[in-house]
Every structure is written in C-alpha cells, then in structure tokens.
Amino acid sequence: MPKPPSPPQVAGIALACTVVAGVLTYALLAIISRSLSAAEFDEFSVFWSLALIVGFGAFLPSEQLLAARHGTLSRRTAIAAWRTSWLLAGAAIVIACVAAVLPFPQNPVSVPVLVGLAALAVVSPLQYVTRGLLLAFGRQVTFAVALVVDAALRVVLAAGIAVAAIGQPARAVLFMVAVALAIAIAHAAVYPRSAPFAPDPAEGESFARPMLTLLPQALSAQVLANAAPLIVFALGPVGAAGAFQASFTLARLPLFLITPVQAMLVPPFTVMLREGQTVRLLAAIRTLVLGVTGLAGAGAVVGYLAGPWAVELIFGPGRALAPLDLGILVAGVVCMAGLIVFTQAVIAAGRHRLALLAWSGALGAAAVTVVAAGAFLPIELACSIALLLSSLAALVGSALSLRTHLTRG
C-alpha cells in the first residue's frame, strides 16, 4: 500500500494545483474577453461578479464548517450541510428572479445573467459540500486536483464555444452555462461516496447557528470583493464594467490563489489551537499583518508601472484601467487576501462573530468611501480606493481583537 503524502508534500501539491487553476482561470477569462464585444463582456462581467458573490458568499460557509470538523465529522452534520445548501440554492434562484423584474434604471440582471446564475445555483451545493467533505476527511490532495479539473473543463468548454458560436448572439449565456457544467462534472467525479464518518453525537451538533453567523460574513466579503464591476456597470459608460473586470481579474491574482483553498487553512489552525500553540498562532498573525502591508505597497508600484500593459496583453485592447486605478486596486486586493487568510484563523478559534464584524465593517466602510470619493472622482478610482482602505482597516482591527482574545484566553 503506498505511503500517504506528508503534510509538506500535501501543501506543495495544493499550492501547485492552485497556481495551475489560477492560470487556467486567466485563460478562461481571456478567451471570453477576446470573443465578446465590449457590451457583451460587460454583461458577462456582471454574471462573473454575481456568480462569485452567490457562490463564495452563500455556499462557502458550508465548506468551511465541514472543514472545521476535520476528523470529527458525523453523518448528521453532513446531511445538515446538504439541506442548508439546497435551501440557499432555492433562495438564490428566487432572489435572482425577483431582481430581474425590479424597475432599476439599468438592471444588471438581464435574462442571460439570470439563466447563468440559476445554473450556478443548481450546482453550487454539489461543489461546496463536496469540497467540505474532502477536507473533513483529510483528502486535501483530491480537493486540490478537483480545482484543476474544474478550471480545465471551463477552459475546454469556453474554447469550444468561442470557435463554434462565432457571430451568435447567445455567446455570453453559453459561456455562463459552461461554467456551471464544468463545476458539476468536476465535483461529481470526486464526491467521497464511501467516507469515514464519526459516530453521531448523543446531542445534536449545531450547524445552523454558526452557519447563520458565517453567512452574512461571507456575503459581506464577496460583496466587498465583487460589487465594484456592478457599480461601474450602473454608473459608468459602456465598456467600463468590462475594463474594470479585466483589470480586477489581473489585480486579484492573490485572491485566485487563496480563495479556492481558503477552507484548507481551517484544519491546521484548528489543530494549532487545540494543541495550545497560542504563541505560534500569534506570531503567524503578526507576520501576516506586516507582510500584507509590505506587499500592498510593492503591489501598488508594480500595478501602476506594468498593470495596464499586462491587462491589455491578456484580455485585449481597451480592457485596462488607468495606471493609478490599477496600482491602488492591486494594493487593495493584497489587503483583502490577507483578511481572507486571517478569517480562517478566526473561524478555527470559534470567533464567528468577529469574522462577521470584520467583513461587515469593511463593507460599510467601503460603501461610505465609494459615496464620498465618487462625488468628485471617477467611479473606477473611487471603487479602488474603497477596497484598499476598508480591507486594510478590517485586517488590522480584527487582528488586534483576536490577539487580545487569545492572550486573555
């Protein structure tokens, strides 16, 4: 029987798979960007932003909570996760349908976007519950490989659509449905059909309570990360939303690397706390905050100098924001990536309310900044500044709060 990989080997495999999946995601968006007109890519950008909000915002908490039960997951809890995810999928479809008929001046939820979101909502329970189960059972390698298979299928399907549907008016919605189809195929293939569940506890485990706490936190995080293209779509000229989405896609490289695997960080943080390694965790938090601050400054310089050139190289002419916007956007993304990593430590510590406070506070600060800065700055620049200031403030404030909690504990 082959020897299972060691923790460093697992970490290396996960990192490699995450990088490959991130590169494939860039390839996917580059294919779509170069296949669609400015108006069509605006529409796809609205779908992509809403898909990230719905997917990671509504369903990621189930994955995180399952991952936090690493080695102790019972069948009852897994069933509760399935039930909760399907209820959320139904709610997402209902909300999208209602939003589609609301009399907005420029309604971003068009019929193609609605179709794409409905398809995504149908497959999201399979995606996130499967990933959570894999982490709970210690199958991190399978989890990482699934990321690559999912991303590769998206690229293959998108390339086929780009070639077969040249000149067709429904290309945008075909790309949207292809994303959902790839998710379904990839995660059905790796679903753990035989799994070592722990015995059901004598008293029922609480899944709904932490889920209700993490859900608004996750939604706040995803709205903060992905609402800017929707705001630019509503307030900017034609093509502005697509340009912001393309520029943000390049700037958010740290998020593409961290977001898919963030729940993988929960088990090691949980073990660290369970074994009383508080000093080690505090040192990691301090290093994280200092490192994020330094990387944000360096990222801003790189984004300003090389960002517009890199965006147009990948996504085509006319898809880049101004250098200043891009520099600030890169710095904001780095700070948000740090906040995402830190949130996993908060969840492992059972401080779900602190996670909610951090992200909801960041979202509120971003909204105020957009309104204030948008009164005298271009909306693209206002959104970039809002992301940077709100993410950095939330990271520093919540890190200090968790440090106080762990020190007292």
N, C-alpha and C positions, 0 to 999 in steps of 0.2 A: 504494500500500500504506500503510495507516495507521501512524503512528509509534507504537511501543510506549510505554506509560506510563513515566515517570521513576520512580526509587526513591522520592522523596517521594509521588508520586501512588499508587504501589503500597501504600505504608504507610498512606496515607489511606483507600484502598479497603478494605484489610484491617481497619483499625480500625472503619470504618463497618459492614462486614459482621459483624464480631464483636459489635458492640453490638446490631445487629438480631437476630442469632442468640441472644444472651443474653436479649433482651426476649421473643423467641418461646419460649425455654425456660421463662421465668417464666409465660408464658401457658399453656404445656402443663401445667405442674405445678399451676397454679391451676385449670384445667379439671378435672384428675383429682382434686385435693383436694376440690373442691366437688361432685364426682359420687359420691364414695365415703363410706361410713361411717367412723367412727374406726378400727374393726378392719380394714376393707378397706384404708384408707390406710396403716395400719401395715404391712400385707402388701406394698403397692406400695412403701413406703419401704424395706423390706428388699431388694426387687428393685432399686430405683434405686441403693442403696448398693453392692450386689454387682455391678451392671452397670458402675458406674464403676470399681470395683476390677478387675474382669475386663478391661474394655475398655482403659482407660488403663494399667492395671498390666501386663497381659500383652502387649498389641499395640502400644502407643505406642513402645517401643524400636525396633521395625522402622521406623516412620515417622521417628524421629529419626536413625537411622543412614543411612537413604536420603537424608534432607535434608542430612546432613553430607557427602555425596558430590556436592554441588552442582557441576554441570559436569563431573564425572568418573565418573558412574555407568555401569558396564558392565552388559550384559545378564546376565552370570553372577551379579552381585551381586543384581540384581532377582529372578532365579529363586531364589536362596538366601533372599531375604526372603519370597517366596511360600511356599516349602517350610517355612520356620520357622514362619510364621504359621498354616499349616494344621495343623502338628503341635501348636501351642499350642491351637488351637481344639478339636482332639480331646481333648487333655489336660483342658481346661476342662470339657468335657461329662462326661468320666469322673469328675472330681473332684466335680462337682455331683451326679451320680447317687449316688456313694458317700456324700456328705454328707447326701443326702435320707433315707438309711436308717439313719444313725447314731442311737443312742438318747440324743439330747440331751433334757434335761428340757423345753425349749421350743425345738423345732427350727425355726429361721427358714427353712430351705429346704423350704417346702411344695411341693406339686405345681404350683400356678400359678407360683411363683417359679422352679421347675426348668424348666418349659416356656419361660418368658420368657428365662432365661439360656441355654438351649440355642439358641433362635432368635438371640439376640445373638451367641453364639459362632460360629454359622454365617456371619454376615455381617461379623464384625469383620475377618477378613483382607482382604476387599474394601475395607473402609473405610480401614484404616490403611496398607495398601500403596499404594492409590490416592493417598492424601494425600501419602505419602512420595515417590512418583514425581513428582507435580506439583511439589513443592518442589525435587526434584533437577533437574528440567528447567526451573526458573525460572518456573513458571506459578503464581505466587502469587495472581494475581487469580482464576484458575479455582478455586484452593484456597479462597479466601475466599468466593466465590459458592456453592461446594458446601456450606459451613457454613450459609448462609442457606436454601438449598433443602432441606437435610436438616431443619433446625429447622421450616421452614414446613410440610413434609409431615407432621411429627409432630403439629403443632397441628391441621391439617386432619383427619387420621385420628382424633385424640383427640376432636375436636368431633363428628365423625360418630358415634363410639361412644357418647359421652355422650348424644346425642339418640336414637339407635336402640336402645340397650341399657338403657334406663331400667328399673330393677327386676330386671334379670337378675343371677343370682348369679355369672356368669363375667366381670363387667365388668373386674375387676382384671387378669386374664390377657389380656383383649383389648387393654387399654392397653399391656401389656408387649410383646405381639407387634407392635402397631402401631409401636412404637419401632424394632424390628428391620426391619420392612418399609420404613419411611421411609429408614433408613440404606442399605438395599440399592438402592432406586430412585435415590436422590440420587447415590451414588458410581458406580453402573454408568453413569449418564449422562455423567459427566465423566472416566471412565477414559481415560488417554492411549494410545490404540491405535496411533498412529504416534509414535515418540519417538526423539530423537537420542541413542542410547546411545553411550558412548565405547567404543573397542576393548577387548576382554577383555585383561587383563594377561597377560604371559608366565607369571608365577607367580600362583597363585590368591589372590584377596583374602580376607582373614579377615573373615567376617561373624559366624560362630558365637561367636568369642571375645568381642568387645565386646558381643554380644547377651547372652551368659551373665552378663556383668558388669552390664549395664544392667537386665536383667530383675528381679533382686532389688531393685535400687534403685527401679525403677518400681512394683513391687508394694508395697514399704515405703511409698512416697509415697502410694499410693492407699489402703492400709490406714489410714495415719495420717489421711488426709483423710476417709475414708468409713466407718470402722468404728464410729464413735460411735453412729449410729442402731441398729446391730445390738446393741451393748452395752445401749443403753437399752431396746430391744425385749426383750432377755433378762432384764433386771433391773428394769425399770420397770413401771408399771401400763398397762392398755390405753389407747391414745391417746397415750402418752408418746413413742413412736418417731415417730409421725406429726407430733407437735408439734415434736420436735427436728428432723426432716427439713425441715418447712416453715420453721422459724426459721433453720436452717442454710442453706437454699436462698437466703433473702434475704441472710443474712450473707455468703455466699460469692460475692457479685457479682463481686469481683475475680478469683475462680477461673473463673467462667463466661466472663470476658473474656480470660483468659490461657491457660487450659488447652487450648482447642481449637487455638490458634495458637502454642503454645509452640515447636513444632519450626520455625516460621518464623524464630525468633531464632537458630537454629544457623548458617545460611549467613552472615549478616553478622558474627557473632562469629568464624566460621572465616576469613573474608576479613581481618578485623582482625588476627588472629594471624598469618596467612600473610604479610601485608604488614609485620609487625614493629611494629604500633601498640600496643605493650605499655602505654605511658604512658596512652594514651587508654582502654584497657580497664580499667586500674587505677582511673582516675578514675571510670569508669562504675560499678565495683564499690563504691567508697566512697560515691558518690552514692546508689546503690541501698540500701545498708545504713542510711544516715542517713535517707533518705526513708521507708523502710519503718517505721523506729522512730517517726518523727513521725506517719505515717498511722495506725499502730496505736493510738496514744494518742487521736488525734482520732476514729477509728472507734469506739473503746470508749465515748466520751462520746455520740456520735450513737446508737449501738446501745442504750445504756441509756435515753436520753430518748425516742427515737422508734421503737425497734425493735419492741416488742410491738404498737403501733398499726398499723405498716406491715405486719407479718406477717398480722394478722387482716383487714386491708383487702384483701389479695391472696388469701389462702388460706382465709379464713372464720373464724368464731368458734371459740375453743378450740384454735387451732393455734399459739399463741405461747408461748415460754418466758418465765420471769421476766426483768425488766429487767437484773438483774445478770448472769445467764447469757448474755443476748444481747450485752451490752456486751463481756464477755470473749471471747465467740465471734467477734465482729466483729474484735477486735484479733488473735486467733489466725489468722483467715483472711487478714488483711493480711500477717502474717509468713510464712504459708505461700505466699502469692502471690509474695512476694519471693524465697523459697527456690526456687520453681519457675523464675522468671526466671534466677536465679543458676546453677541447674543446667545451663541451656543453654550458658552460657559454659564451665562445667566440661567438658561433652561436647565442645564445639568445641575445647577445649585438649587433648583426648585423655586427660583425667584421670578416666576412668570409675570407678576405684576410689574416688576422693574423693567422687564423686556417691553411690556405694553407701554409703560410710561416713557421709556426712551424713544420708541418709534412714533408714538402718538405726539409726543412733544416735538420731535423732529419734523413731523408732518405739519403741525401747527405753525412752527417757526418758518418752514418753507413757504406755506401759504401766505403768511404775513409779508415775507420778503418779496414774493412774486408780485403781490398787490402794490407794495411800496416802490420797489425798483421798476416795475412795469409801467409806472406812471410817467417815467422820464427816460427809460432805457428801452432798447428793442426787446421784445418778449423772449427771444432766444437767449440773450445775455442775462436777463432777469432770472430765467429758469436755471441757468448755470450757476449764478451766484447763490440762489436759494439752496441748491443741492449742496454746495460746499459748506456754507455757514451752518445749515441745520444739521448735517451729518457730523461735522466736527464737534459742534456743541453737544450733541447727544452722546457721542462716543466718550468724550472727556467726562461729562457729568455722570453718566451711568457707570463708568469705570470707577470713579471715586466713590459712588454709592455702594457698589459691590465690594470694593476694598474695605470700606467701613464695616459692612455686614460680616465679611469673612474674618476680619480682625477681632471683632467683638465675639464672634462665634468660637 
